Amino acid sequence: MDFTFDRDRAAAVASEVIRSLFPTRRSITGAGNREALTWLHRHVPSLRIEEVPSGTEAFDWTIPPEWKIRGARLTGPDGEVVVDLEHSPLHVVGYSEGVDTELDLEELLPHLHSLPERPDAIPYRTSYYQRTWGFCLPHSRLMALRPGRYHAWIDAEHDDGGSLSYGEAVVGSGTADVILSAHICHPAQANDNLSGMAVLTAVCEQIGPVGPPLRALYLPGGIGSLAWLSRNEAEAHRVRGGLTLACLGDPAGLSFKRTRRGTTLVDRVGDLVARDMGVELGHVAFDPYGFDERNFSSPGFDLPFGSLTRSPHGGYPEYHSSDDSIDLMDADRLAEAAEFAYRFVAVMAANRTLVRTEPRGEPQLGKRGLYGAVGGLRSRPRFESALLWVANLADGEHDLVDVALRSSLPFSDVAEAADALTEAGVTQEAGQADSHSTSG
């Protein structure tokens, strides 16, 4: 298994994704999502756009009507344009219904949203499941509004004949039973969702057609994972684990949200990857509030799903505002997160549990060309140490992640030693002997 990763390439790809997709008007449904997914195809050729019709049941939820917004503008008493959708997709409350009316400032104020604590920023607000309309604007602009008649115009509709779009790609070679997911529904938010999309795309590109197998999901937050799970229930129960990716470009260190059970292979692999990379990984206990891990790990599926972030949702000052801009992103931080995710997938793919073909005593590695000819050295070569650790823990109860964690050796050395021992006939995968004897 090749664990090399090109950080420079990952930084370039991630930065390109953020620059290119930042202007797109994305939501939980709509043309902006299709536009973004179509653009991503240039880096992930296997990416497919799946459509789930509005009105489709997804467990306790229903896929909402597709939101189609063509324009929006709020005009003041003197004809001055207060806000215009063309200037920022944040200016309109997400999923606003159409409106074309004149009203006094007092009537208008309940439909205006601002951030008093960040007076120059536009807030990001949505109303997916309750019909209303509204505009978002800087608090300083709100405070300057004069009494009088205002014209509120939002050219939008909710199409019951539309659909929800999500992206799915299988990359690498082998059974794609590990998932990385990113949510795609936050417009003009560089850290809170574009960074996850950017990191996932950089990982997919480097895996390509021959790397460790991965199922990559680009989903509208919440409802997208419910849609995928409802359409892939049998497939979902074969998933060995995964991570959601979000908020990966801000200045905080990497943070790992534990799985629902907290002691799964996903949790151990997260710790191992951080150790091998020399990353001081923050840990967050499982919480049912968060990203799509809450649906993947719901009781009916109970999939081991963690979350990789820097700051958690709501954990950085620019969160859900126009201050969550491209300027907040750092290419090196994005590349580091991409390497972590890549290594996570690689370790999950290479991990296995071995048993010795002859478990009594230490195997003679020298006669198999696996051990140095000269003894008595002060320090044992790292590969030889890995051979001894793998051989000793090849008891059907310890997987290679266990070996790497207990030995303090890099997982790449342990995996290489395991390959060598199996090729030499010293070990085999657990259950292989039983299946051979049964078939014979």
SULJOQUI-V20738 format. One line per field, one symbol per residue. phi: phi as a letter, one per 20 degrees, with the letter a starting at -180 (. if undefined). psi: psi as a letter, one per 30 degrees, with the letter a starting at -180 (. if undefined). burial: + if it has 16 or more other ideal C-beta (glycine too) atoms within 10 Angstrom, else -. A space follows every 10 residues. Layout:
phi=???
psi=???
burial=???
This chain:
phi=.edfbeffff ffffffgfff egffedbfbp ffffffffff gfecfefded ddggnffcme dcffgfecdd aabddegenf febbgfeaff fdggmgefbb bdbfgfffgf edcbcgfcfd defdccbfdc fabacdbfff fffefegqed ddccebbdef eebddbdccd cncpfedcdd ccededflcf eeqfffffff fffgffflec effbddcdcf gmffffffff ecfffffefe qacedaldde ffffcdeffg enceggfffg ffffffemee efccfgbfeq dfgfefdfgf dlffcdbdcd ffgmecfegl bfffdgffec fffffffffg fffgfffgfe faddcffcee mffeeffdmd cffdemffce gfffffgfff ffeecnddef fggfffemeg ffffffffff fffenfcbfg nffffffffe
psi=kkgkkjeeee eeeeeeeeee fefkilafll feeeeeeeef fffifgkkjk kjkkfkkicg lkkllkkjkf lkkkkleggk jelkefekff fkkkgklkkj lklleeeeef gkkljefifg kkljkliegj kalllklkee eeffkllakk jkjjjlljjf galkklkkkk lakakigkkk lkkggjkhje eieeeeeeee eeeeefeaff akkkjkkjkk kdfeeeeeef fheeeeffkf lakkklhgfl fllkkjklle ffgleeeeee eeeeeffgkj kkkklkkfkb afffeeglef ehkjkakkac klkgglffkh lffileffkk eeeeeeeeee eeeeeeeeef klkllkejfj lkkjfefggg kkfklgkekk keeeeeeeee eegigffklf eeeeeefglk eeeeeeeeee eeefgellkk feeeeeeef.
burial=--+-+++--+ +-++++++-- ++-+++++++ +++++++--+ --++--+-++ -+-+---+-- --+++++++- -+++++---- -++++--+++ ++++++--+- -------+-- +++++--+-- ++++++-+-- --+++++++- -+--+----+ ++++-+-+-- -+++++++++ ++---+++++ ++++++++++ ++++++++++ +++++++--- ++++++++++ ++++++++++ -+---+--++ ++++++++++ -+-+++++++ ---+++++++ -++++++-+- ++---+---+ ++++++++-- --++++++++ +++--+-+++ +++++--+++ +-++++++++ ++++++++++ +-+++++--- --+-+----+ +--------- --+-++++++ +-++---+++ +++++-+-++ ++++++++-+ ++-+-+++-+ ----------
